[in-house]
Amino acid sequence: MAPGRGDTDLLLHQVAQSIIRSGYRPAGTAQINTERPDAGPCDMDVLVLPTGPTLRISQSLGREARGCRLDPEALESAVGLVQARLPESDCLIVNKFGKHEADGRGFRTVIGEALAIELPVLVGLNALNAEAFMEFCGGLAKRIEPDAHDLERWLFSSIASKRDVAC
């Protein structure tokens, strides 16, 4: 959980790119927000890791709309692409445990599958869904400060530990 609006998205995108540059194969999503001063809040896209595609997961509901802009169909498309990549991946990065995950949908099953095959899992979180995430994790989650170096160190170490066990 990073403090500012959109900070978690930027941080996880940076970490994902660092992991990829280091030769690892993350599965998951990194969110990219594009501000839209002409149409209200930002557009939300996710890069399906490691190489795409990039999918628009927000709907344009108009400048004055206040409801949820998430396009559930687009999110589920991203989930399917990520799920298919899990077996060949070194870790899972999920941009956010959001309302859909809190309600039992979205990336929730993929997170469980990744843990079942012992992949390290890095998940972005906001305060709104923190309680549901902690309940889902059943005490297994470890909080890491929202710092790129700390997150990368944890991921590199976790991937290396998994590889040591698999040898």
C-alpha positions, -999 to +999 in steps of 0.1 A: +000+000+000+016+032-012+003+065+003-007+086-028-033+081-055-019+059-082+014+054-063+009+016-058+004+013-096+035+032-104+056+013-078+044-022-090+050-013-127+085-002-118+092-034-098+077-056-127+100-039-152+130-044-129+122-081-125+118-085-163+152-067-170+168-091-145+157-121-167+128-133-146+093-141-160+066-126-139+029-134-145+003-108-135-006-072-143+008-038-139-017-009-140-010+022-161-033+052-155-037+079-181-052+112-169-083+124-188-090+161-179-116+162-207-136+131-194-133+129-157-110+104-139-082+086-155-083+057-180-071+025-164-051+000-185-033-031-173-001-045-189-004-083-188+031-094-177+056-099-189+051-087-225+015-077-230-011-072-243-023-040-226-060-040-219-083-011-210-101-021-178-121+011-173-152+022-189-159+058-199-190+067-180-188+104-186-174+134-167-199+135-139-202+098-133-194+087-097-199+049-099-174+022-104-157+025-138-142-010-138-151-030-169-156-065-154-153-083-187-120-067-195-107-076-160-117-112-165-099-112-199-067-101-181-073-128-154-075-155-181-043-144-198-025-143-165-038-177-154-025-192-186+010-179-180+013-191-144+030-224-151+059-208-169+064-179-145+088-171-116+063-150-096+029-134-097+024-096-095-012-083-091-017-046-094-045-046-068-066-067-046-097-047-053-135-049-048-138-078-073-112-099-054-128-089-021-161-103-035-145-136-046-139-127-082-111-111-103-076-124-095-086-141-063-084-177-078-052-169-097-035-158-064-046-190-048-033-210-078+001-192-077+005-199-040-005-236-046+024-240-070+047-221-046+052-189-066+060-157-047+030-134-050+032-096-047-002-079-045-011-042-044-036-032-018-057-002-008-072+005+027-107-001+014-101-038+008-074-045+034-097-064+058-110-086+030-074-093+018-063-102+053-092-126+057-084-141+023-047-146+033-055-162+066-024-147+082+000-157+055+006-122+040+037-102+048+036-064+047+065-049+028+071-012+028+061+005-005+097+009-016+109-005-050+142-017-035+125-035-007+099-051-030+126-062-055+148-076-028+119-096-014+109-109-049+145-118-059+151-136-026+117-154-028+123-165-064+158-177-056+145-197-026+119-214-047+145-223-073+168-237-046+140-259-034+131-270-069+167-281-078 
